[in-house]
Amino acid sequence: MIENVILGILSLQPLTGYDLKKVFMDSTLLYWSGNNNEIYRTLLALHRRGLLSCEVQYQESRPPRKVYALTEAGETALAEWVKAGAEEPQLRHSLLARLAWADALQNDELDHVLMEAEDDAKNRLLLCQVQQRAAPYLNPQKARTERERQLWEGIWDYWLDFYKHEVDWLARLRAGLKADQDGKEHTAEG
């Protein structure tokens, strides 16, 4: 998938590998856990396949910059990927896997795990809100067409709703566990 996302980013403007790395690092929407080598290897592979052009720009007292741009073949490949059928969503969520065995924890330990997860989700929501306003890429205010603006806005709405749901779900889970714990303590006292 990183190949296609790189093609998409380069459809907006030519960039260096370093610029691409910054786009991935600075974006909630385009986050990629791959390392620099993966980005550079992918750029080289896309260039070899004729999907990207590469212009070497020489700089005084600095190493030359390789600026990659989408070729016509790259535009075609990007369009084919966009038209492809829906892929199965990746449903890996380490917190959910850990919660499956969290009954082994003491009440305060479990609450701490859930509280940290809730705080993390709140931070991700906040970061997403900040990035939505300041994003250099996929910023609806910088869209080239009205339809692109609507699509980019829809993507941001999806992620904002995702994090809001996660925060709400964790708060409800914590409250339900707390109420159950308080009820058991009250029953034991009575």
Secondary structure, DSSP 8 states (H G I E B T S, - for coil): -HHHHHHHHHHHS-EEHHHHHHHHHH-STT-----HHHHHHHHHHHHHTTSEEEEEEEETTEEEEEEEEE-HHHHHHHHHHHHS---------HHHHHHTTGGGS-HHHHHHHHHHHHHHHHHHHHHHHHHHHH-SSS-GGG-SSHHHHHHHHHHHHHHHHHHHHHHHHHHHHHHHHHHHHHHHHHHHH-
